[in-house]
Amino acid sequence: MSRKKAVKAKGSSKSPKPSPCSGRSGKGLAAAAAPSGGLVYPSRPSISNSGEFYDIAFKVMLVGDSGVGKTCLLVRFKDGAFLAGSFISTVGIDFRNKVLNIDALKVKLQIWDTAGQERFRSVTHAYYRDAHALLLLYDVTNKRSFDNIRAWLTEIHEYAQQDVVVMLLGNKADSTHDRVVKREEGEKLAKEFGVPFMETSAKSGLNVELAFTAVAKELKHRTTKEPDEPKFQLQEYVDKEMRTAGCCRS
Amino acid sequence: MDGEVHRAAASWENGTLAPVDRLRTERADSPTPGLVEGTEPGAGQKSAMFVHAQSFEDLTAETEEARKEAEGYSELGKPADSTDGIEVLMGKDTISEKQNKKEGWQDSKSKEEDVSSEAWRSHRKHVFVLSEAGKPIYTRYGTEEALSSTMGVMMALVSFVEADKNIIRSIHADGYKVVFLSKSPLVLVGVSRTSQSDKELMRELQYIYYQIVSLLTLTQLNHIFQHKQNYDLRRLLAGSEHLTDNLLHRLDRDPGLLLSAVTCLPLASSTRDVVSSSLQAAKAKSLVFSILLAGDYLVTLVRKKDQFLHHIDLHLVFNLVGSSSSFREGEGWTPICLPKFNTAGFFHAHISYLEPASDLCLILVSTDREDFFNLSECKQRFLERLSKRNAYQALKDALKSPSYSVAQVGIPELRHFLYKSKSSGLYTSPELPVVYQSEEEEERLMGLYHDLHSRLHHATRPLRSIYHCGETENLMAWVTSGFELYLCFSPLGTKALAVSAVNKLLKWIRKEEDRLFILSPLTY
């Protein structure tokens, strides 16, 4: 309920976040060098805790209501497995690393899986401001988790960095029978707030890899791009990838 | 019970069998070693790791308040427990109350478990938590919604007695014990059909109370209910119900919770020393406790100088780690209140397994909520040092046999035992023999230990020793100022054999103490 109140106070008519893809300039190497929120950009490859080399590191945070599948999405992405069976709720924040190859660069994503429960809100707030990207999840079989997205976006606006990359994900897209939130509703909401959107399924693996890769591409692009280079279009990339993936699968 | 009991002489508790000075310097291995606290087998050599606990009595409200005052604990808004509360024993009245409850149960049905069913009623032990406004917060069985009227009745009982400036402690009727624990702003109620005493049940409710405080802090609890008396606390506790469920399960099964002690992974002292010193070296400014666990065994604990961990707090940490699988893969970072240390604030714990498939879990307790990366680095340093000094492999080898067989002691008629060193707050116990390995038998044996414990620590008639002959086993229990010992023998043994077995066992424990206990705890 506290989040609902927050929405009222902020006024939900106005988009709380500028789109990460919309007009902002001067995002070159200078931005990367600025000490904003602990961005790691070493001149030569570093070694992460797990002993893997990487060129750049970014912090990605998974947020959303309790039970929408944040941990499952992460486990699917990291280990390619689906956590079936009983519901395991995350305690506090869970940190994991994964190194991706993006355009010949090794990009380390430091992924913070947060607990959706209300009592951990204050802990997660403290980590918003260090995050470079936020994957905001709702559950397509749970209307309430979708309704709470506005409140989450308000919260993100309040605590996260101005230029944070936000992506809205409608998870559990495989559950056709239990679905209560239509794809179009998700798209509409994402458009209203100017954030890229896609539906995912940790169970089937649909778009899971793509969600993380797209975010990594966007972040990498921002950091390494020359001043006159065109901006990376996250939503366009996602749409294109989804289309090609779609025809490959069928 | 056709047993034989000795009344504890009042003067005995403080009496010694040898000059204290001599015993403190020389660790005796005479027939009954360590009758003096601090010299018993398993007693720490330098200083205790834990808050010096008066063991069981420690958990009863009166002594707790006194101890806290003595130690200068400050607790916010905590009302002093009245010590002159009476035990309300009601006959007829209770039955009529019960009927009221039954009516309430019939009104409400639940999906999970029908609270009006006979099955629901026949559970051995129920636990309910409610707010002072009578709002349900937790029930062990069924759903809270279905029980709101029952909990309303419970609150009515509490308020009714309170109106007369009195405190309701328990109701005994129809083979049930209903125990009330009022810990503003919460009320906890236990309903039990077991033979456990009120005091034991009260102690279990205390644990549940501390579990809730450890999730929210008492300050936050008070704050919430001061602002909104009819707040539904389940919102804040969402996702933690299994922690309370597990804790209740542990209270029935884990001897550590019964003994107010912790058991250690049997480990060569040389290996343990390396592990401890590696952990000691991997320190950070904000670190207060570094704890290495292997399942339910403590491997080592390093603490900040002058800061002590209470065994209850450690059990809550055990419970948190044991109830969550989310720490297996990554590194967890969570706020945790250690209520026996400070009910007002959160510590921040870095929790991670040394390897995803390993049972070794490292918990770094810090005061700084921004210190995650620092602590993550501490863990790396600890791991590096551990491998460099070849202790990691030795540790992993020790994990393959985390327990020992009672046969090692060499007493044929001895089946099982629990031995607790009072001064160190550590206990040791062999693995369960085959006869007690089934679920029911394990529960039955633990029940027997619970009974012995309850009789030794009786509120008005405490006992020093008990010998009990049963049909399926003979039991013996002995408490001294230095240790507590519970033994289970084959039913064919005699009392004389049992007494000689105790001496033999104590000698064996003395011989093995550096492997079974942590004798030299370290500080940063």
Interface residues (C-beta under 8 A of the other chain):
Chain A: M1 N49 S66 T71 V75 K78 D79 I88 S89 T90 V91 G92 I93 D94 F95 R96 D113 A115 G116 Q117 E118 R119 F120 S122 V123 A126
Chain B: L215 L216 R235 L236 L237 A238 G239 S240 L320 S324 S325 S326 F327 E329 G330 E331 G332 W333 T334 P335 A349 I351 R369 E370 F372 S376 Q380
